[in-house]
């Protein structure tokens, strides 16, 4: 019973970590994501989104653009910092969970983490390719 609980906890921690990681990338880094704020600042689309939704005049659009331009790097920095902190917490949790597992579970756990890291790298490469 205790092993099942540990295994379920481990699986849940990895699943949550994957979701956090996928949703915490800087705007436009991957195709997923849902949420008004992320969409609004993705790939410079904020002003277009606001113009459409709020029916901004050309004067308002010209006034909003510099505000969005100034906010964007700040938001991206917050995302990067949150990702780093999140990753540290996930790594610490994994380091605490791994010794509780059997040898077989550790192998599977390590494979799951490696697959997750490979997925992150693939997403990063895709993002970089889109930027070129």
Secondary structure as GFF3:
##gff-version 3
##sequence-region A 1 132
A	DSSP	alpha_helix	2	23	.	.	.	ID=ss1
A	DSSP	alpha_helix	36	41	.	.	.	ID=ss2
A	DSSP	three_ten_helix	42	44	.	.	.	ID=ss3
A	DSSP	alpha_helix	46	54	.	.	.	ID=ss4
A	DSSP	alpha_helix	58	98	.	.	.	ID=ss5
A	DSSP	alpha_helix	103	131	.	.	.	ID=ss6
###
